[in-house]
Structures are given as C-alpha cells and as structure tokens.
Amino acid sequence: MWDGIIIGGGLAGLTAGIRAAERGKQILIISEGAGSLTYSSGALDFGDVGQLLSHEDHPYALLGETVVHAGMEWFQNLFPDYRGSWSEFQEILTPLGAPRKAGIVPRSHNTEPLKNAKVIILMAPYGLKDFFPEIIKTNLLKAYPQCEVEIFPFRTGTFESWHTIGKPVTGMDYTKYWQSQPGVSELKRLLDSLPQTSGETVILFPGLAAAFCEPLKEVLAGTPFPVIEMTSFPPSACGHNLYSALKQKFKSLGGELLTGTGVQSIESHNKVCSRAIVRSKGRPTAFSADSFILATGGIFGGGIEATADTAQETVLGLPLYVPAQWTNSEFLGEQPYARIGIEADRELRPVGPGGKEVLFKNLRVIGRMLAHWDPWTETCGGGVSLATGWFAGNQL
Ligand SMILES: Cc1cc2nc3c(=O)[nH]c(=O)nc-3n(C[C@H](O)[C@H](O)[C@H](O)COP(=O)(O)OP(=O)(O)OC[C@H]3O[C@@H](n4cnc5c(N)ncnc54)[C@H](O)[C@@H]3O)c2cc1C
C-alpha cells in the first residue's frame, strides 16, 4: 500500500511527489505523458500574486500568501540553478528578443547585464529553425537603446549533412549537441574566438539550456563577458531540462514513476478513494494508497475532455466549473474556458456545486485541474502548479 498515489506527472504532480518523498512518504506517480512543462519556456511565472490573492476562488487565495511564498522558496532551494525573488520580477528575453517579466528563471536567462551593456553580440547558429536574428536585433535596440547589436553568424560541422539534405535543425537539436562532449568543446572554442572586449559586452545565445548541465555552466563561467540565454519557441529545451531534473529528483528520493500509462478510474467507498485502476493492454491493474492527488493537467494535459459545448473530468467524473460563455472573440483577449476546472476547498479537496460538500476526503486536486485561474492572462502557470503541488505534497 502506497502512502500516496499521484495521477499525472507534470509540474504540479512532480512537485507534490518530491515534497512528499522528502518527508519520507512512499509515493507512486502514474503519468500518461510528459505534461506541458516540455512546451513551456522553462521559466516559472507567478503573476501578480498580491492582486490574484484578492480573487476569492483563485488557487492562490485558497492557499494564502504564506504557502505560495513557501512553495517558491522551496523550489529555489531545491534547484539553485534557478533564481527568483518574492519582492521583484526577474526579466528574461522572449524568443524574439523582447524582455518580459517572470517569477523564477534559470540563472543563465537573467538579463541584468544587458542594462549596462554597450555592445550585444547575438550568436546566430546557421540553420536554426524558428530563430529570427534581424527581428531580435530590432527588439533589442528598442529595449536597450544604449547598445549596439552585432549579429555573429556561425555554423558547426555537426549539422552540415542536415543542411545538405534540407533537414531543419531545431533548438532541441542544438541544445542536445551543446550538451554533448564535442559540443561543449566547440562552444568553448567559439566563445574564445570572439573578440576580447571590455566588461561592457554581453553575448546572447539561443538554445543552450545550461541549467543542470555542469560542463556547459563551467564554460559560461569561464568567459570574460556575461553570456545570457534566450528562451525558445516550443518545444523548449529549458522546459524539458526542468522536467528531467524534477523526475530525477523524485526518483533519487525513492519515489516510483510509472509513465506511458494512464489511470482509468479510482475506486472509492464512503467518500474515501482506495485504488487507482490503470489502463493496460491486458487486464487493468489496481494500485492502492492512503491518499490520492489528481494532477492530470486540465484540457491541455488530458485531465479534462472538452468538445465545443461539453467538458468532462476523465478519471472520476468530478463536477467541473464551466463558465456560461466559453470563448471571447477579442483577439488575445481572455478566454473564459481557461478557467474550467474542479472547484476545491482550502485543503484542495474537490467540492460539489455550491462549494459546501467535500466529495472525497483523501483526494486533492492540483495544478491545471483546479478551476478559476487563467495561466495566459494572469501569467501564473508555473506559480499555481508549484504552490498547489507543494501544499498537497505537504499533506500526504
Ligand atoms: C505551450 C505552453 C507554454 C507555457 N509556458 C509557460 C511559461 O513560460 N511559464 C509558466 O509559468 N507556465 C507556462 N505554461 C503553463 C504551465 O506549463 C502549466 O500551467 C503547468 O505546467 C501545468 O502543470 P500541471 O502539472 O498542472 O499539468 P501538465 O503539465 O499538463 O501535466 C499533467 C500530466 O497528467 C498526465 N495525465 C493526464 N491524464 C492522465 C491520466 N488519466 N492518468 C495518468 N496521467 C494523466 C499528462 O500526461 C501530463 O503528464 C505553458 C503552458 C503551455 C501549454
């Protein structure tokens, strides 16, 4: 019998799993796929926490400021390759070179050195897909008008055969190469070959994903100028690396991860969940636990199935909050369907319509499965998953 079973191994589920395993609990995570972290920038956005706390149904308001803050601090202690501050946003560059605010970011993404730079050298790997140096240069000149921006095109031998046959090289391909032994050596040679400049020059590099990669971090630490990384379009190597680091941490703490298979249903009696039934090619398998966490990722993760006019929670058939009108025709406006999810009490247990009745005593709902928040307009995707995951992992 497990102390806890977590259904869904995205950011929220892995956070809960690590926190519970740290506390000595025996945890099983069952996850069908990798989750949306692999598409995200790798930065964790918290949004305007003070303002979101005032929306009474928002997950931040259910938990309270102390818990949200504690989740953020816990993450940074867990992964010192990331940095953030409760009192101010970090700034990172979008894939098009425009600065944007974020909550916790990989250290190598922080744009601080750009504020005093005189020259920015934008490294432009040949054939990199979805990389637009001229647009990036224009945006950099707008954001840092005191700087000159020089584009530095280069090519590596590794992808020559790809270029010959017209095969596109994605950011993930480049990252994989930079993280290999030959890639690290070539990167060092490349950075050493740049003109030796004063401390006022900053190098911008797309697609390195140095966090969690010791040899790359060593190369970057040895340069005479700061090297800043840019985020990339999905799928993102940085998000992918964070996902791998979370999985590794969970397993190193003794957690068990079952991937590639989904939970079909949960058996329960008198409002107490007892066994998760897993889909398998043969007969279904049942796993028993004292407590359960539902972290199946909402519409994007597969935890909610939606058609044009219906939405259904896929494991337990839990009732969902569904706004009267789902969509908004305004371009880039808030889309009400983003708030579809399960309503919960302050313990994150699912509640019935009206919010009074707790539906299952030993089940908590976290991350994108919760109702009443919107990661796009509130920019709090990472923050809500982290805070709710940390809280639920503490309760198991
Ligand atoms: C393209 C994109 C870009 C983003 N960019 C950012 C960003 O820059 N900053 C930021 O803070 N946030 C960003 N977000 C939002 C953020 O990534 C999510 O809010 C957060 O990762 C959600 O985590 P989650 O664990 O709730 O869900 P998910 O990551 O979706 O994980 C859910 C998991 O549950 C699994 N699952 C589903 N059903 C079952 C089942 N029946 N049995 C077992 N497993 C199941 C899924 O396979 C998946 O692994 C982005 C999201 C997307 C989609």
The ligand as an ORCA input file, in Angstrom:
! r2SCAN-3c Opt
* xyz 0 1
  C       2.802     25.934    -24.710
  C       2.815     26.287    -23.243
  C       3.708     27.239    -22.779
  C       3.739     27.584    -21.422
  N       4.645     28.498    -20.986
  C       4.710     28.787    -19.661
  C       5.691     29.694    -19.161
  O       6.506     30.241    -19.906
  N       5.695     29.957    -17.819
  C       4.819     29.361    -16.963
  O       4.874     29.631    -15.748
  N       3.881     28.499    -17.411
  C       3.809     28.209    -18.733
  N       2.867     27.334    -19.183
  C       1.893     26.785    -18.239
  C       2.485     25.708    -17.350
  O       3.396     24.925    -18.107
  C       1.350     24.860    -16.822
  O       0.436     25.666    -16.154
  C       1.824     23.796    -15.851
  O       2.968     23.133    -16.332
  C       0.701     22.813    -15.641
  O       1.182     21.749    -14.863
  P       0.243     20.539    -14.479
  O       1.132     19.567    -13.786
  O      -0.994     21.009    -13.828
  O      -0.256     19.909    -15.883
  P       0.558     19.159    -17.025
  O       1.931     19.671    -17.124
  O      -0.287     19.200    -18.238
  O       0.669     17.651    -16.524
  C      -0.432     16.793    -16.498
  C       0.062     15.362    -16.617
  O      -1.006     14.457    -16.351
  C      -0.934     13.396    -17.288
  N      -2.262     12.760    -17.355
  C      -3.413     13.267    -17.881
  N      -4.423     12.374    -17.696
  C      -3.888     11.289    -17.057
  C      -4.411     10.052    -16.579
  N      -5.694      9.727    -16.728
  N      -3.574      9.191    -15.960
  C      -2.256      9.493    -15.786
  N      -1.710     10.655    -16.219
  C      -2.522     11.524    -16.840
  C      -0.484     14.072    -18.556
  O       0.029     13.134    -19.489
  C       0.569     15.013    -18.012
  O       1.815     14.355    -17.879
  C       2.827     26.972    -20.521
  C       1.919     26.003    -20.998
  C       1.912     25.659    -22.327
  C       0.922     24.642    -22.793
*
